[in-house]
Amino acid sequence: MDHSIGELALRAGVTVKAVRYYSDLGLLDSWRTTSGHRRYDEDALDRLELIRQLRALGIDVPTVRAVLTGQRTLSEVATAHAEALGVQIRTLQVRQAVLRVVAQRPEEIDQMSDLTPSDESRRALITDFLDAVIGDDPELQGVRQTLTPELPDDATDHQLCAWLDLTVLMQDEAFRETVRQMVADWRTDELRPDVVSTLRQRVAPALAAALDPASPEARVLIAEITAEYAARVGRPADDQLRIRLSKLLGTAGDPRWHRYLRLLAAVNGWDDPEPLQPIYDWTRAALEHVG
């Protein structure tokens, strides 16, 4: 059974102009009657319906041709197109969320470009920060991974706001210097996690009891902590050690560091980290009263 161009268009649900266009491109076979009118067979109808379906899915004409000629399989094309659409959808989701953030914080519109770069640009910013403060020491790869923000494709407004603040903080040279010093302290084995854990265990009860850092009880406690720390680092528990410990805690207790950890947790969807600054501050205050 053969069809006129009008019949073919009607059955396939497209316009006559579209049939003519695909025919002129060589995607539809036809022949002409003695009067010059185009005629199409059932195979042309099947091809036209496939063309219509693929075009409705947003697949371009060259790719449609590749499918019809067997140069690419329909499965390959569908997979590639689905992946491309996924990227577009994620991009639109981010833009939508950015607009909501702009609505909440219009005064920071100049910084909103930090939210919309490509994944490569975001990774470059993160890599630059971590390279500057940690470097590529294999021993610190675990620490580096833990401190890496990973903004999800379907980020919430809260995550995007946190990312915006984080990008500003990561580019703050004073903050970078603080983190570099913290890493140096970690390398010298002077403020490792076990030391921090000991401080948390010993000082947290004093904080909960509102113990005055200048009280006799605090003096006893801080003397014990200092002695334990001295034994840990192999140094005498003297004024020099107490000054050094106070300096270490001052660096580790930088409010910007806790802010980084909170923003990092928000971006990555983690629980809010425990604030250690009160413990460091109390310990430093108590150290001033031991001599």
VEXDREN-486292 format. One record per residue (C-alpha): residue number from 1; x, y negated, z negated. Coordinates in steps of 0.25 Angstrom, whole numbers, always signed. Example, Ala and Ser with C-alpha at 12.3 -4.5 7.8 and 13.67 -1.06 7.14 Angstrom:
BEGIN
   seq      px      py      pz
     1     +49     +18     -31
     2     +55      +4     -29
This chain:
BEGIN
   seq      px      py      pz
     1      +0      +0      +0
     2      +5     -14      +3
     3      +2     -27      -2
     4      +2     -42      +3
     5     +10     -52      -4
     6      -2     -57     -11
     7      -7     -43     -15
     8      +7     -40     -21
     9      +7     -53     -29
    10      -7     -50     -34
    11      -4     -36     -39
    12     +10     -40     -45
    13      +4     -52     -52
    14     +14     -62     -45
    15     +12     -73     -35
    16     +14     -72     -20
    17     +25     -81     -21
    18     +32     -72     -31
    19     +30     -60     -21
    20     +36     -68     -10
    21     +48     -73     -18
    22     +52     -58     -23
    23     +50     -54      -8
    24     +59     -64      -3
    25     +69     -60     -13
    26     +69     -46      -8
    27     +63     -40     -21
    28     +50     -36     -14
    29     +49     -28      -1
    30     +39     -32      +9
    31     +35     -31     +23
    32     +28     -40     +32
    33     +15     -38     +41
    34     +15     -42     +55
    35      +9     -55     +51
    36     +20     -57     +42
    37     +14     -55     +28
    38     +22     -47     +17
    39     +17     -34     +12
    40     +22     -26      +0
    41     +21     -12      -4
    42     +18      -6     -18
    43     +33      -5     -21
    44     +34     -20     -19
    45     +22     -22     -29
    46     +30     -13     -40
    47     +43     -22     -37
    48     +35     -34     -39
    49     +29     -30     -52
    50     +42     -27     -57
    51     +48     -40     -52
    52     +36     -47     -59
    53     +39     -40     -72
    54     +53     -43     -72
    55     +52     -57     -69
    56     +41     -59     -80
    57     +52     -54     -89
    58     +61     -65     -85
    59     +71     -56     -77
    60     +77     -64     -65
    61     +75     -61     -51
    62     +89     -56     -48
    63     +88     -46     -60
    64     +74     -41     -54
    65     +81     -39     -41
    66     +92     -30     -48
    67     +81     -22     -54
    68     +73     -20     -41
    69     +86     -16     -34
    70     +91      -7     -44
    71    +103     -15     -48
    72     +98     -16     -62
    73     +88      -7     -70
    74     +76     -13     -76
    75     +81      -8     -90
    76     +94     -15     -88
    77     +87     -28     -84
    78     +77     -27     -95
    79     +87     -25    -106
    80     +96     -36    -101
    81     +84     -46    -100
    82     +79     -42    -114
    83     +93     -45    -120
    84     +93     -58    -113
    85     +79     -62    -118
    86     +83     -58    -132
    87     +94     -68    -131
    88     +84     -79    -126
    89     +75     -75    -137
    90     +85     -76    -148
    91     +90     -90    -142
    92     +75     -95    -143
    93     +73     -90    -157
    94     +86     -98    -161
    95     +81    -110    -154
    96     +68    -109    -160
    97     +74    -108    -174
    98     +83    -119    -172
    99     +72    -128    -168
   100     +65    -125    -181
   101     +78    -128    -188
   102     +79    -141    -181
   103     +65    -144    -186
   104     +69    -142    -200
   105     +82    -149    -199
   106     +81    -159    -188
   107     +93    -168    -194
   108    +102    -157    -190
   109     +99    -155    -175
   110    +113    -158    -171
   111    +118    -146    -178
   112    +107    -137    -172
   113    +115    -133    -160
   114    +123    -124    -170
   115    +111    -115    -170
   116    +109    -113    -156
   117    +123    -109    -150
   118    +125     -95    -144
   119    +129     -83    -152
   120    +143     -85    -147
   121    +143    -100    -152
   122    +138     -96    -166
   123    +148     -84    -167
   124    +159     -94    -163
   125    +156    -104    -174
   126    +155     -92    -184
   127    +169     -86    -179
   128    +175    -100    -179
   129    +171    -102    -194
   130    +175     -88    -198
   131    +188     -88    -191
   132    +192    -101    -198
   133    +189     -97    -212
   134    +191     -82    -212
   135    +199     -78    -199
   136    +201     -64    -194
   137    +207     -57    -205
   138    +202     -42    -204
   139    +201     -42    -219
   140    +190     -53    -219
   141    +182     -48    -208
   142    +171     -43    -218
   143    +171     -57    -224
   144    +170     -63    -210
   145    +158     -55    -206
   146    +151     -58    -219
   147    +153     -73    -217
   148    +148     -72    -203
   149    +134     -79    -200
   150    +125     -71    -190
   151    +113     -80    -186
   152    +103     -70    -181
   153     +96     -72    -168
   154     +82     -73    -175
   155     +88     -83    -185
   156     +78     -89    -194
   157     +77    -104    -197
   158     +84    -102    -210
   159     +95     -94    -203
   160     +97    -105    -193
   161     +98    -116    -203
   162    +108    -108    -211
   163    +116    -106    -198
   164    +116    -121    -195
   165    +121    -124    -209
   166    +131    -113    -207
   167    +137    -118    -194
   168    +140    -132    -201
   169    +146    -125    -213
   170    +155    -116    -204
   171    +161    -128    -197
   172    +164    -136    -210
   173    +179    -136    -211
   174    +179    -138    -226
   175    +170    -126    -228
   176    +179    -118    -218
   177    +191    -122    -227
   178    +184    -117    -239
   179    +181    -104    -233
   180    +195    -102    -228
   181    +200    -105    -243
   182    +190     -94    -248
   183    +195     -84    -238
   184    +210     -87    -242
   185    +206     -85    -257
   186    +199     -72    -253
   187    +212     -68    -245
   188    +221     -71    -258
   189    +212     -61    -266
   190    +208     -72    -276
   191    +193     -73    -274
   192    +189     -59    -268
   193    +174     -54    -270
   194    +178     -46    -283
   195    +182     -59    -289
   196    +170     -66    -285
   197    +161     -54    -290
   198    +168     -55    -304
   199    +165     -70    -305
   200    +151     -67    -301
   201    +149     -56    -312
   202    +156     -64    -323
   203    +151     -78    -320
   204    +137     -76    -316
   205    +132     -72    -330
   206    +139     -85    -335
   207    +132     -93    -325
   208    +118     -86    -329
   209    +121     -89    -343
   210    +124    -104    -340
   211    +138    -102    -347
   212    +145    -115    -348
   213    +159    -114    -340
   214    +165    -122    -351
   215    +160    -113    -362
   216    +169    -103    -371
   217    +161     -91    -365
   218    +164     -96    -351
   219    +179     -98    -354
   220    +180     -83    -359
   221    +173     -79    -346
   222    +181     -87    -337
   223    +194     -82    -344
   224    +190     -68    -341
   225    +186     -71    -327
   226    +200     -78    -325
   227    +207     -66    -331
   228    +200     -56    -322
   229    +203     -65    -310
   230    +218     -67    -314
   231    +219     -52    -314
   232    +212     -50    -301
   233    +222     -59    -294
   234    +234     -56    -302
   235    +237     -70    -308
   236    +237     -75    -322
   237    +224     -81    -328
   238    +230     -95    -329
   239    +225    -109    -325
   240    +231    -107    -311
   241    +222     -95    -309
   242    +210    -102    -314
   243    +212    -114    -305
   244    +214    -105    -293
   245    +201     -97    -297
   246    +194    -110    -298
   247    +199    -115    -284
   248    +195    -101    -278
   249    +181    -102    -284
   250    +179    -117    -280
   251    +182    -113    -265
   252    +173    -101    -266
   253    +162    -109    -272
   254    +162    -119    -261
   255    +147    -122    -259
   256    +149    -122    -244
   257    +153    -107    -245
   258    +141    -103    -252
   259    +133    -111    -242
   260    +140    -103    -231
   261    +136     -90    -238
   262    +121     -94    -239
   263    +120     -99    -225
   264    +127     -86    -220
   265    +117     -78    -228
   266    +106     -86    -222
   267    +111     -84    -208
   268    +113     -70    -209
   269    +100     -67    -217
   270    +107     -63    -230
   271    +103     -65    -244
   272    +108     -78    -250
   273    +122     -76    -256
   274    +124     -78    -271
   275    +130     -91    -275
   276    +143     -90    -281
   277    +146    -104    -283
   278    +140    -106    -297
   279    +149     -94    -301
   280    +162    -101    -295
   281    +158    -114    -301
   282    +156    -109    -315
   283    +169    -101    -314
   284    +177    -113    -310
   285    +170    -122    -321
   286    +174    -111    -331
   287    +188    -110    -326
   288    +190    -125    -329
   289    +188    -122    -344
   290    +198    -110    -345
   291    +212    -113    -348
